[in-house]
Amino acid sequence: MQYGMIIDLNRCVGCHACALACKAEWDVPADKERAWVRRLGPAMTPDGLASTYYPGLCNHCNEPSCVPVCPADVIDKTFTDRKTGKSITMEVAATYKDPFNGTVQVDKDRCLGCGACADACPYGARYVNHDVFNEEIGSEGTADKCTYCMPRVEQGLEPACVQTCLANARIFGDLDDPNSEVSKYVKKGAKGLISEAVNIGPNSRYYGSKKDMYLLDSTSTPTEMPEASLRRSLMARLKPEMRKAKNLGLLGLAGAVLVSGLEKDKKD
């Protein structure tokens, strides 16, 4: 199974109901977004004047660039297929791809809040919520993003954005099921935003007229893979231990300066 979402640009009216529903469902800070709607155009395309929208969200990619850069210690995590009952145990960090439903998730109890995953996402679909942190592991925030509303889906509900869409422009389902509506859209030509440099298998895909798809692709497809900040990852790993040492009086002047420097870098 690979969950995916289709955005039908022919139906989208740009009302932002999906983005607002997402904020309300997941208590997203006012200045952050797990889902967004951006207006594109009017602009000329090879097929004429176009004006459309870019409803964006996490793409739950086949090869997510956010997963391998997570610096959190790996643990053994057991995943169970809800349909067959089959279980698999894997080593995962704080962000991982579910082997049974294909979604990319964040373990907020273990997230260090370093932002390396957000840096690595070419679609800008992640952010760090500094209002949610874990004092036990010394984090100063928690990475957040669209999860395809898996807690809702596991209860038999649709993702909040799909349920709220006034124009039925969002379609959610199993891309591996040839009879699903999302698969039928793919057969009609729905595609992810990929380029030669960014081709990591996005499973949130778009369908629309030729000119609207041209406008979307030319303005919103990433053309280079960003690099995660190694410095941020190291800071996230070092700061909790350095603070513990500082509190225990085990640091000298150099150590105290290092901690201060790390805290300054975080603010900058």
C-alpha atoms as one frame of an Amber mdcrd trajectory, in Angstrom:
protein
   0.000   0.000   0.000   1.093   3.535  -0.762  -1.243   6.275   0.354  -1.354
   9.270  -1.926  -3.373  12.378  -2.647  -4.523  13.919  -5.910  -5.199  17.640
  -6.249  -7.550  18.291  -9.171  -6.716  21.807 -10.337  -9.793  21.813 -12.545
 -11.902  21.770  -9.393  -9.818  23.823  -6.938 -11.297  27.285  -6.329  -8.555
  28.555  -4.035 -10.816  28.984  -1.019  -8.132  27.900   1.519 -10.653  25.742
   3.396  -8.209  22.814   3.271  -5.376  24.796   4.830  -7.626  26.209   7.538
  -9.035  22.778   8.334  -5.492  21.460   8.706  -4.569  24.256  11.111  -7.670
  23.643  13.198  -7.264  19.858  13.245  -3.602  19.859  14.267  -3.260  23.131
  16.202  -0.755  24.580  13.747   0.769  27.954  14.807  -0.611  30.933  12.920
   2.726  31.660  11.222   3.361  28.041  10.160   1.678  25.661   7.730   1.314
  21.947   7.145  -0.776  22.695   4.057  -0.999  25.807   1.918  -2.740  27.297
  -1.107  -0.828  29.746  -3.288  -2.274  31.609  -6.238  -0.431  31.280  -9.538
  -0.850  33.699 -12.425  -2.482  35.011 -14.454   0.480  34.272 -16.709   1.078
  33.272 -20.296   1.935  29.676 -21.115   2.576  27.952 -24.473  -1.105  27.021
 -24.421  -2.478  30.437 -23.517  -3.248  32.490 -20.425  -3.393  30.465 -17.218
  -4.411  31.156 -13.650  -4.539  28.398 -11.060  -3.571  27.439  -7.507  -0.829
  25.448  -5.829  -2.326  23.516  -2.913   0.797  22.128  -1.252   1.514  19.577
   1.454   3.997  16.848   2.331   4.474  14.505  -0.611   5.201  11.360   1.447
   7.893  10.572  -1.089   9.075   7.130  -2.111  12.630   8.206  -1.262  12.109
  10.965   1.325  15.177  13.176   1.729  14.084  14.096   5.254  14.468  10.573
   6.671  18.215   9.858   6.314  19.297  13.243   7.733  17.501  12.865  11.085
  20.215  12.844  13.802  18.080  11.274  16.544  19.311   7.935  17.874  17.699
   5.021  16.079  15.440   2.602  17.916  13.694  -0.610  16.967  10.100   0.138
  16.001   7.500  -2.471  15.141   5.004  -1.700  12.401   1.836  -3.716  11.882
  -0.253  -3.940   8.750  -3.801  -3.176   9.854  -5.245  -5.305   7.061  -3.150
  -8.475   7.284  -1.778  -8.283  10.821   1.757  -8.776   9.478   4.469  -7.065
  11.549   7.912  -5.743  10.683  10.518  -4.380  13.102  12.828  -1.706  11.719
  15.465   0.682  13.018  14.134   4.225  12.735  15.163   7.689  13.852  12.630
  10.378  14.774  11.337  10.651  11.229  10.621   7.583   9.144   8.606   6.064
   6.301   5.952   3.561   7.334   6.652   0.278   5.490   2.978  -0.645   5.215
   1.160   2.544   4.210   4.032   4.528   2.700   3.451   7.676   4.763   6.309
   9.671   6.265   5.821  10.361   9.966   7.516  12.154  12.864   7.998  10.691
  16.340   7.502  13.871  18.332   8.620  12.220  21.562  12.112  11.763  20.124
  12.440  14.726  17.744  15.394  16.952  18.658  13.929  19.986  16.930  17.144
  20.613  14.985  15.388  21.372  11.704  17.697  19.172   9.598  14.696  17.416
   8.047  13.076  20.749   7.195  16.297  21.888   5.542  16.435  18.688   3.485
  12.886  18.864   2.092  12.969  20.328  -1.433   9.249  21.152  -1.199   9.458
  23.205   1.988   6.788  21.009   3.528   8.240  20.846   7.058   8.685  23.345
   9.863   9.847  23.296  13.474   7.231  24.165  16.058   9.107  25.831  18.901
   5.975  25.827  21.038   6.223  22.043  21.387   9.399  20.652  22.921  10.653
  17.759  25.002  12.619  18.815  28.076  13.623  15.225  28.819  15.760  14.964
  25.680  16.657  18.648  25.587  14.821  19.537  22.395  13.781  23.102  21.723
  11.042  22.346  19.260   9.437  19.584  17.251   9.368  19.030  13.513   5.862
  19.022  12.086   4.246  18.484   8.684   1.285  16.913   6.929   0.810  13.309
   8.043  -2.078  12.535   5.681  -4.069  12.698   8.931  -3.187   9.092   9.727
  -4.916   9.143  13.154  -8.128  10.075  11.325  -7.560   7.599   8.492  -6.992
   4.775  10.986 -10.449   5.549  12.380 -12.011   5.257   8.936 -12.174   9.019
   8.344 -10.787  11.114   5.510  -7.906  13.557   6.012  -9.248  16.864   7.333
  -8.359  18.734   4.135 -10.170  16.178   1.960 -13.283  16.204   4.106 -13.383
  20.003   4.115 -12.697  20.658   0.424 -15.784  22.428  -0.888 -15.101  21.516
  -4.512 -14.018  17.890  -3.975 -10.659  18.825  -5.471  -8.710  16.579  -3.086
  -8.830  12.827  -3.528  -7.108  10.456  -1.089  -6.467   6.739  -1.381  -4.147
   3.850  -2.128  -1.999   4.415  -5.194  -1.155   0.708  -5.293  -4.818  -0.202
  -5.754  -5.519  -0.018  -9.505  -9.226   0.412  -8.813  -8.849   3.374  -6.437
  -9.825   6.855  -7.573  -6.287   8.137  -7.035  -4.903   5.417  -9.306  -7.440
   6.290 -11.970  -6.251   9.903 -11.831  -2.660   8.766 -12.283  -3.709   6.832
 -15.374  -5.317  10.039 -16.680  -2.048  11.926 -16.216  -1.856  13.174 -12.613
   1.779  13.718 -11.713   4.049  14.846  -8.921   6.254  17.913  -9.033   9.565
  16.462 -10.139  12.580  17.758 -12.026  15.841  16.231 -13.219  17.505  17.159
  -9.924  14.531  16.439  -7.666  13.023  13.072  -8.452  12.271  11.384  -5.126
   8.853   9.966  -5.919   6.255  12.414  -4.532   2.922  10.757  -3.792   0.906
  13.965  -3.598   0.112  14.597  -7.255  -1.667  17.090  -9.467  -4.111  16.917
 -12.344  -5.376  19.739 -14.526  -5.499  21.342 -17.924  -2.309  21.478 -19.952
  -1.817  25.196 -19.413  -2.539  25.074 -15.681  -0.157  22.153 -15.191   2.491
  24.045 -17.157   2.067  27.055 -14.876   2.214  24.882 -11.747   5.244  22.961
 -12.930   7.186  26.034 -14.092   6.626  27.980 -10.867   6.484  25.361  -8.122
   8.662  22.381  -9.042  11.954  22.403  -7.107  15.000  22.332  -9.355  17.685
  21.436  -6.838  18.044  19.258  -3.792  18.800  21.252  -0.641  21.390  20.041
   1.833  20.560  19.470   5.465  22.627  21.538   7.854  25.217  19.286   9.509
  25.847  22.096  11.972  22.231  22.025  13.121  22.342  18.274  13.588  25.513
  18.458  15.647  24.077  21.254  17.750  20.977  19.204  18.440  23.080  16.257
  19.596  25.585  18.260  21.630  23.484  20.853  23.409  21.603  18.560  25.844
  24.823  16.896  27.020  26.690  20.184  27.236  23.904  21.701  29.304  23.909
  18.731  31.664  27.650  19.116  32.129  27.259  22.848  32.668  24.583  22.307
  35.303  26.831  19.810  37.088  29.710  22.264  37.080  31.842  20.009  34.894
  32.572  22.591  32.224  35.431  24.969  32.246  35.513  28.375  30.602  35.916
  26.874  27.131  32.906  24.621  27.588  30.761  27.460  28.870  31.739  29.555
  25.853  30.821  26.661  23.555  27.368  26.315  25.112  26.810  30.055  24.826
  27.911  29.947  21.220  25.529  27.111  20.412  22.634  28.988  22.011  23.531
  32.114  20.020  23.705  30.105  16.780  20.273  28.671  17.502  18.777  32.131
  17.842  20.502  33.345  14.672
